[in-house]
Amino acid sequence: MKNSVLTRIRQRRADRPRWGQTFAALLHRALLEPRRVEITQQRIKLAKLPQEFHGFRIVQLSDVHHSPFLSEEEINVAIQNANELRPDLIVLTGDYVSHERKYIPVCARALGQLRAPHGVFAVLGNHDHWTDGALMHTSLSEQGIRVLNNENVRLLRGDTHIRLLGIDDLLVRRADLPQALLGTHEEETRILLSHNPAIIRKAARAGVDLVLSGHTHGGQINWRLLIGREDRKINSWLRRPSRRLTRGHAQLGDTQLYVNRGLGTVVVPLRYGCPPEITVLELTV
């Protein structure tokens, strides 16, 4: 009995360095991953899309969170990468800063370098309003970026068009989807920019074709990779419908959703199994 207890104690002591090494390796990866921006390609088939818009390319950036965690230089690199993709349209889906007003004009100046033939459009996120929504709106507008505040615009190609809608942030209770839908009809292709993907149910009931969102950062930490498949309670939580809207492509009825993982981070400058992304969405008939 005594020998078996001593054996277990020795084994635990032997395992400690392994756990320490594993933790150090995970932390090292989590610190590096926020700097490794991925270009994600996603084809979106839309039944009502006019033939002239077949192959239309939208680049989406979200959740820049300019702060001490993400520098102006790093934002400029991401913007250069976005421009090099030669999109037809660029959309920005909120949270350009985290907390401090001093970062607003700097971030807006960087985003002002984005270029696309059909323009650059944006909506605001909760962190923008928590910091200074009015200043963020003005700063983006001064850089030639159209901020859609519960409204829509027509994007023209030849004799046809699609509608681009944008709502203000849902979390701060400024979103007004009915107002954004005014003047549109269900026969048109309607693409909605909403920082928060929780709008998906209302968008589906309204017959919106595609919702582009951010807000979640993809979770920042991919817990499935950390815990494996053994913990049934945690895996059950991860399979909840609300968790499926955390990142990437999803669909509710005829309405599709894409949730961008964002460029920046909040709370801690860590990502694991969830790298930042620039999304290229190709619309097809």
C-alpha positions in Angstrom: 0.0 0.0 0.0 2.8 2.4 1.0 4.7 1.6 -2.1 1.7 2.3 -4.4 1.1 5.7 -2.8 4.8 6.6 -3.2 4.6 5.5 -6.9 1.6 7.8 -7.5 3.3 10.7 -5.9 6.4 10.2 -8.0 4.3 9.9 -11.1 2.5 13.2 -10.4 5.9 15.0 -9.8 7.1 13.6 -13.1 4.0 14.8 -14.9 4.4 18.4 -13.7 7.1 19.4 -16.2 5.0 18.0 -19.0 2.0 20.1 -18.0 4.2 23.1 -17.7 5.6 22.6 -21.1 2.1 22.1 -22.6 0.8 25.2 -21.0 3.8 27.2 -22.2 3.3 25.9 -25.8 -0.4 26.8 -25.7 0.3 30.3 -24.4 3.0 30.8 -27.0 0.6 29.9 -29.8 -2.2 32.0 -28.3 0.1 35.0 -28.2 1.3 34.6 -31.8 -2.0 33.8 -33.5 -3.5 37.3 -33.2 -0.8 38.4 -35.7 -1.6 35.7 -38.3 -4.4 37.1 -40.4 -6.1 34.6 -42.7 -7.8 35.3 -46.0 -11.0 33.4 -45.9 -12.8 32.6 -49.2 -16.5 32.0 -49.1 -18.9 31.5 -52.0 -22.5 32.6 -51.4 -25.2 31.4 -53.7 -28.2 33.8 -53.8 -31.3 32.7 -55.7 -32.5 36.3 -56.6 -29.1 37.6 -57.5 -29.1 39.4 -60.9 -26.9 37.7 -63.5 -24.9 40.9 -63.8 -23.7 40.4 -60.2 -22.6 36.9 -60.6 -19.0 36.8 -59.3 -19.4 40.0 -57.4 -16.7 40.1 -54.7 -17.2 41.6 -51.3 -14.3 42.0 -48.8 -15.4 42.1 -45.2 -13.3 43.4 -42.3 -14.7 43.6 -38.7 -13.7 44.2 -35.1 -10.5 46.0 -35.7 -10.3 47.1 -32.0 -7.5 49.5 -32.5 -5.9 49.6 -29.1 -2.5 48.8 -27.4 -3.3 45.2 -28.6 -3.4 46.1 -32.3 -1.2 48.9 -33.7 -1.8 51.3 -36.6 1.0 49.5 -38.5 -0.8 46.2 -38.2 -4.1 47.7 -39.4 -2.3 49.2 -42.4 -0.9 45.8 -43.4 -4.4 44.3 -43.2 -5.8 47.1 -45.3 -3.1 46.6 -47.9 -3.9 42.9 -48.1 -7.6 43.8 -48.5 -6.9 46.2 -51.3 -4.7 43.6 -53.1 -7.7 41.3 -53.2 -9.3 43.8 -55.7 -12.9 43.5 -54.4 -15.9 45.1 -56.0 -17.1 46.3 -52.6 -15.7 46.6 -49.1 -17.8 46.4 -46.0 -16.8 47.0 -42.4 -19.0 45.6 -39.6 -18.2 47.5 -36.5 -16.0 47.8 -33.3 -13.1 49.8 -34.8 -11.8 50.8 -31.4 -12.0 49.2 -27.9 -12.2 52.0 -25.3 -10.2 55.2 -25.9 -11.3 58.1 -28.1 -7.7 58.9 -29.1 -7.7 55.7 -31.3 -10.8 56.8 -33.3 -9.2 59.3 -35.8 -6.1 57.0 -36.2 -8.2 54.0 -37.0 -10.5 56.0 -39.4 -7.4 57.4 -41.2 -6.1 53.8 -41.7 -9.5 52.5 -42.9 -9.7 55.5 -45.3 -7.1 53.8 -47.4 -9.5 51.1 -48.5 -10.5 51.2 -52.1 -13.2 49.4 -54.1 -15.2 50.4 -57.3 -18.5 50.2 -55.5 -17.3 51.9 -52.4 -16.6 51.2 -48.8 -19.5 51.0 -46.4 -19.7 50.6 -42.6 -21.9 50.1 -39.6 -21.0 50.8 -36.0 -20.6 48.3 -33.1 -21.2 48.4 -29.4 -17.6 49.4 -28.5 -17.8 52.3 -31.0 -20.8 53.7 -29.1 -19.3 52.9 -25.7 -16.3 55.0 -26.7 -17.8 57.8 -28.8 -20.2 56.7 -31.6 -20.7 60.2 -32.9 -17.0 60.8 -33.3 -16.5 57.4 -34.9 -19.3 58.1 -37.4 -17.9 61.5 -38.3 -14.3 60.2 -38.6 -15.2 57.4 -40.9 -17.4 59.7 -43.1 -14.5 62.2 -43.4 -12.4 59.4 -44.9 -15.0 58.7 -47.6 -16.5 55.7 -45.8 -20.3 55.6 -45.9 -21.8 54.7 -42.5 -25.2 53.1 -42.9 -27.3 54.0 -40.0 -30.6 52.1 -40.3 -30.8 52.8 -44.0 -30.1 51.2 -47.4 -28.4 52.1 -50.7 -28.7 50.6 -54.2 -25.6 49.2 -55.8 -25.8 49.4 -59.6 -24.4 47.1 -62.3 -25.7 47.8 -65.8 -29.4 48.1 -65.6 -29.7 46.0 -62.5 -29.1 46.5 -58.8 -28.9 44.9 -55.4 -29.6 46.6 -52.0 -27.1 47.1 -49.3 -28.7 47.7 -45.9 -27.0 48.7 -42.6 -28.3 48.9 -39.1 -26.9 50.5 -36.0 -25.8 48.3 -33.1 -28.3 45.9 -31.5 -26.6 45.7 -28.1 -26.9 49.4 -27.5 -30.5 49.3 -28.8 -30.0 51.5 -31.8 -30.8 48.9 -34.4 -33.9 49.6 -36.5 -34.3 46.9 -39.2 -37.8 48.1 -40.4 -36.3 51.6 -41.0 -33.4 50.0 -42.9 -35.8 48.1 -45.1 -37.8 51.1 -46.1 -38.1 51.4 -49.9 -36.9 47.8 -50.5 -39.0 44.7 -51.5 -38.5 41.0 -51.3 -37.9 40.6 -55.1 -34.6 42.5 -54.7 -31.4 40.9 -53.4 -30.9 42.5 -50.0 -27.6 42.2 -48.1 -27.6 43.5 -44.5 -24.7 44.7 -42.5 -25.2 44.2 -38.7 -22.4 44.2 -36.2 -24.3 41.7 -34.0 -25.3 38.4 -35.7 -28.2 38.1 -33.2 -30.3 40.0 -35.8 -30.5 36.9 -37.9 -34.0 35.8 -36.8 -35.6 39.2 -37.5 -33.7 39.3 -40.8 -35.0 35.9 -41.8 -38.5 36.9 -41.0 -38.1 40.0 -43.2 -36.7 38.0 -46.1 -33.2 39.4 -46.1 -31.0 37.3 -48.3 -27.6 37.7 -46.6 -26.4 39.1 -43.2 -22.8 40.0 -42.7 -21.7 40.4 -39.0 -18.8 40.4 -36.6 -19.0 41.0 -32.8 -18.0 37.5 -31.6 -14.4 37.5 -32.7 -15.1 33.9 -33.5 -14.9 33.2 -29.8 -11.2 34.2 -29.8 -10.5 30.9 -28.1 -11.6 27.7 -29.8 -12.5 25.6 -26.7 -13.1 22.4 -28.7 -9.4 22.3 -29.6 -8.4 22.8 -25.9 -10.8 20.4 -24.2 -11.1 17.7 -26.9 -14.2 15.6 -27.0 -14.2 14.1 -23.6 -16.1 16.7 -21.6 -19.7 16.1 -22.4 -21.1 19.1 -20.5 -18.9 21.6 -22.2 -19.4 20.1 -25.6 -23.1 20.2 -25.1 -22.8 23.9 -24.3 -20.7 24.4 -27.4 -23.4 22.8 -29.6 -26.2 25.2 -28.5 -27.8 27.1 -31.4 -26.4 30.4 -30.1 -22.9 29.1 -30.3 -23.3 28.1 -33.9 -23.5 31.8 -34.8 -20.0 32.5 -33.4 -18.0 32.2 -36.7 -18.3 31.5 -40.4 -21.3 30.6 -42.5 -24.7 29.7 -41.3 -28.3 29.7 -42.6 -31.7 30.2 -41.1 -34.4 29.4 -43.6 -33.6 31.2 -46.9 -31.4 33.8 -45.1 -27.7 33.2 -45.0 -25.2 34.6 -42.4 -21.5 35.1 -42.4 -19.8 36.0 -39.1 -16.3 37.4 -39.5 -13.8 36.5 -36.8 -12.4 40.1 -36.7 -8.9 41.5 -36.8 -8.5 42.5 -33.1 -9.1 41.2 -29.7 -10.6 42.3 -26.4 -10.0 41.6 -22.7 -6.8 39.7 -23.5 -4.6 39.8 -26.6 -5.0 36.0 -27.2 -6.5 33.8 -29.8 -6.3 30.0 -30.1 -7.6 28.0 -33.0 -9.4 31.1 -34.1 -7.1 33.4 -36.1 -8.1 36.9 -37.3 -9.5 37.1 -40.8 -10.2 39.1 -43.9 -13.2 37.6 -45.7 -13.7 37.5 -49.4 -17.4 36.7 -50.2 -18.1 35.8 -53.9 -21.8 36.1 -54.8 -23.1 33.6 -57.3 -26.4 32.9 -59.0 
